[in-house]
């Protein structure tokens, strides 16, 4: 009797492989092996590796709980960016896959839509909304991916891993790179969540300052 699975089960299995071994390890054969079946069986549920990639993105995005919009665009952008950061932080190995598949997976568009909607309620120009969105998204993904998560991603020892990483960088920098060594000590006293919150707050202050800037109108010269 042919083994039967749900698409969600296949997606969760594919995500476990990515979390453990990285995106490069994801394949129909690898997932089939974990499910104790043959690769051809999976083709009844998903169309090749790209289908598996979509399932991984869907599995992660399904765990994302987006906040309800309010009248405060800065508060909404902060809440949405933080929610996305927390989910990505728990799956750092999958971040490159999410960025790569965001144009093919509908589920990956939801947080982007909400962030853009928040920015669109500001007084920014269209060009500034685009630049601000890309800057916030870069902070979210870069911050999550830059942590020393490893196998501790999404666990209580996550911050311990980051603190240990900061110590290693400080020791490596030594006297030759004193500013890095000094900042590593500051990082050892902080947490990834605090660092992200401060960074996002600073970025939003900059975006808000652009919102307050007078719009320059192009004036044609009289001949």
C-alpha positions as CSV (number, residue, x, y, z in Angstrom):
1,X,0.0,0.0,0.0
2,X,1.4,3.4,-1.0
3,X,2.4,5.7,1.8
4,X,0.2,8.8,2.1
5,X,1.1,12.1,3.5
6,X,-0.4,15.6,3.7
7,X,1.2,18.5,2.0
8,X,1.7,20.1,5.5
9,X,3.6,17.0,6.7
10,X,5.9,17.2,3.7
11,X,6.4,20.9,4.2
12,X,7.3,20.4,7.9
13,X,9.8,17.7,6.9
14,X,11.4,19.9,4.3
15,X,11.7,22.7,6.8
16,X,13.4,20.4,9.3
17,X,16.0,19.5,6.7
18,X,16.6,23.2,5.9
19,X,16.9,24.1,9.6
20,X,19.4,21.3,10.2
21,X,21.5,21.2,7.0
22,X,20.7,24.4,5.1
23,X,18.9,25.2,1.9
24,X,21.5,23.3,-0.2
25,X,20.5,20.0,1.4
26,X,16.8,20.3,0.4
27,X,15.8,17.8,-2.3
28,X,13.1,15.4,-3.2
29,X,15.3,12.5,-2.3
30,X,16.2,14.0,1.1
31,X,12.6,14.6,2.1
32,X,11.5,11.2,0.8
33,X,14.2,9.5,2.9
34,X,13.0,11.3,6.0
35,X,9.4,10.2,5.3
36,X,10.5,6.6,4.6
37,X,9.2,6.6,1.0
38,X,10.6,7.0,-2.5
39,X,11.2,10.3,-4.3
40,X,8.6,9.4,-7.0
41,X,5.9,9.1,-4.3
42,X,6.4,12.8,-3.4
43,X,5.6,13.9,-7.0
44,X,2.0,13.0,-6.2
45,X,2.0,15.9,-3.8
46,X,4.6,18.4,-5.0
47,X,6.2,19.4,-8.3
48,X,9.9,19.0,-7.6
49,X,12.4,21.0,-5.6
50,X,10.7,24.3,-6.3
51,X,7.5,23.0,-4.8
52,X,9.4,21.9,-1.7
53,X,10.8,25.4,-1.4
54,X,7.3,26.9,-1.6
55,X,6.2,24.5,1.2
56,X,9.1,25.6,3.4
57,X,8.2,29.2,2.9
58,X,4.5,28.5,3.6
59,X,5.4,26.5,6.7
60,X,7.3,29.4,8.1
61,X,4.8,32.1,7.1
62,X,2.0,30.1,8.6
63,X,3.6,30.6,12.0
64,X,3.6,34.4,11.5
65,X,0.9,36.2,13.4
66,X,0.5,39.7,11.9
67,X,-0.7,42.5,14.1
68,X,-4.0,44.3,13.4
69,X,-3.5,47.8,11.7
70,X,-4.0,50.9,13.8
71,X,-4.0,54.6,13.0
72,X,-0.3,54.9,13.8
73,X,1.8,53.9,10.8
74,X,5.0,53.9,12.8
75,X,3.5,51.6,15.5
76,X,2.2,49.3,12.8
77,X,5.5,49.1,10.9
78,X,7.3,48.4,14.2
79,X,4.9,45.7,15.2
80,X,4.9,44.0,11.7
81,X,8.7,44.2,11.3
82,X,9.2,42.8,14.8
83,X,6.8,39.9,14.2
84,X,8.6,39.0,11.0
85,X,12.0,39.3,12.7
86,X,10.9,36.9,15.4
87,X,9.8,34.3,12.9
88,X,12.9,34.6,10.7
89,X,15.1,34.6,13.8
90,X,13.7,31.1,14.6
91,X,14.6,29.9,11.1
92,X,17.8,31.6,10.0
93,X,18.9,28.9,7.6
94,X,15.6,29.5,5.6
95,X,16.0,33.2,5.2
96,X,17.8,33.0,1.8
97,X,15.1,30.7,0.6
98,X,12.3,33.1,1.8
99,X,14.0,36.0,0.0
100,X,14.5,33.9,-3.2
101,X,10.9,32.6,-3.2
102,X,9.1,35.8,-2.2
103,X,8.1,36.5,-5.9
104,X,6.7,33.0,-6.2
105,X,5.0,32.3,-2.9
106,X,1.9,34.2,-2.0
107,X,2.3,33.6,1.7
108,X,5.6,35.5,1.7
109,X,3.8,38.6,0.5
110,X,1.6,39.2,3.5
111,X,4.1,40.8,5.8
112,X,5.5,42.9,3.0
113,X,2.0,44.1,2.1
114,X,1.4,45.1,5.7
115,X,4.7,47.0,6.0
116,X,4.1,48.8,2.7
117,X,0.5,49.7,3.8
118,X,1.8,51.2,7.0
119,X,4.4,53.3,5.1
120,X,1.8,54.4,2.6
121,X,-0.2,56.0,5.4
122,X,2.7,58.3,6.0
123,X,3.4,61.5,4.1
124,X,6.3,59.9,2.2
125,X,6.6,60.0,-1.5
126,X,6.3,56.8,-3.5
127,X,10.0,56.7,-4.0
128,X,10.7,57.2,-0.3
129,X,8.1,54.5,0.6
130,X,10.1,52.1,-1.6
131,X,13.4,53.0,-0.1
132,X,12.1,52.9,3.4
133,X,10.5,49.5,2.9
134,X,13.7,48.0,1.5
135,X,15.7,49.5,4.4
136,X,13.3,48.0,7.0
137,X,13.2,44.6,5.2
138,X,17.0,44.6,5.0
139,X,17.3,45.3,8.8
140,X,14.8,42.5,9.6
141,X,16.4,39.8,7.4
142,X,20.0,40.9,8.0
143,X,19.6,41.1,11.8
144,X,18.0,37.7,12.0
145,X,20.6,36.1,9.7
146,X,23.6,37.7,11.4
147,X,23.0,36.2,14.8
148,X,25.0,33.3,16.2
149,X,22.0,31.1,16.3
150,X,23.1,27.7,14.9
151,X,21.2,24.8,16.4
152,X,19.9,27.1,19.2
153,X,17.7,29.1,16.9
154,X,14.3,29.7,18.5
155,X,15.4,28.2,21.9
156,X,16.0,29.9,25.3
157,X,19.8,29.6,24.8
158,X,19.7,31.7,21.6
159,X,20.9,34.8,23.4
160,X,23.6,32.8,25.2
161,X,24.9,31.8,21.7
162,X,24.9,35.4,20.6
163,X,26.7,36.5,23.8
164,X,29.3,33.8,23.3
165,X,29.7,35.0,19.7
166,X,30.3,38.5,20.8
167,X,33.0,37.4,23.2
168,X,34.8,35.4,20.5
169,X,34.7,38.5,18.2
170,X,36.1,40.7,21.0
171,X,38.9,38.2,21.7
172,X,39.7,38.0,18.0
173,X,39.7,41.8,17.6
174,X,42.1,42.3,20.6
175,X,44.2,45.4,20.6
176,X,44.5,45.6,16.8
177,X,40.8,46.5,16.4
178,X,40.0,48.3,19.6
179,X,36.6,49.8,18.5
180,X,35.3,46.3,17.6
181,X,36.6,44.9,20.9
182,X,34.9,47.7,22.9
183,X,31.6,47.2,21.0
184,X,31.8,43.5,21.5
185,X,31.7,44.1,25.3
186,X,28.6,46.2,24.9
187,X,27.0,43.5,22.8
188,X,27.8,41.0,25.5
189,X,25.6,43.0,27.9
190,X,22.7,43.3,25.4
191,X,20.4,40.9,23.7
192,X,19.5,40.4,20.1
193,X,15.9,41.6,20.8
194,X,17.1,44.8,22.4
195,X,19.6,45.4,19.6
196,X,16.9,44.9,17.0
197,X,14.4,47.1,18.8
198,X,17.0,50.0,19.0
199,X,18.1,49.6,15.4
200,X,14.5,49.6,14.2
201,X,13.7,52.6,16.3
202,X,16.7,54.6,15.0
203,X,15.7,53.6,11.4
204,X,12.1,54.7,11.9
205,X,13.2,58.0,13.4
206,X,15.2,58.6,10.2
207,X,12.2,57.6,8.0
208,X,9.9,60.0,10.0
209,X,12.4,62.8,9.6
210,X,12.1,62.4,5.8
211,X,8.3,62.5,6.2
212,X,8.6,65.9,7.8
213,X,10.9,67.2,5.1
214,X,9.3,69.8,2.8
215,X,8.6,68.5,-0.6
216,X,10.8,70.3,-3.1
217,X,9.0,71.3,-6.3
218,X,10.9,71.6,-9.5
219,X,10.7,75.2,-10.7
220,X,11.3,75.8,-14.4
221,X,13.5,78.8,-15.2
222,X,12.0,81.7,-17.0
223,X,13.8,82.4,-20.3
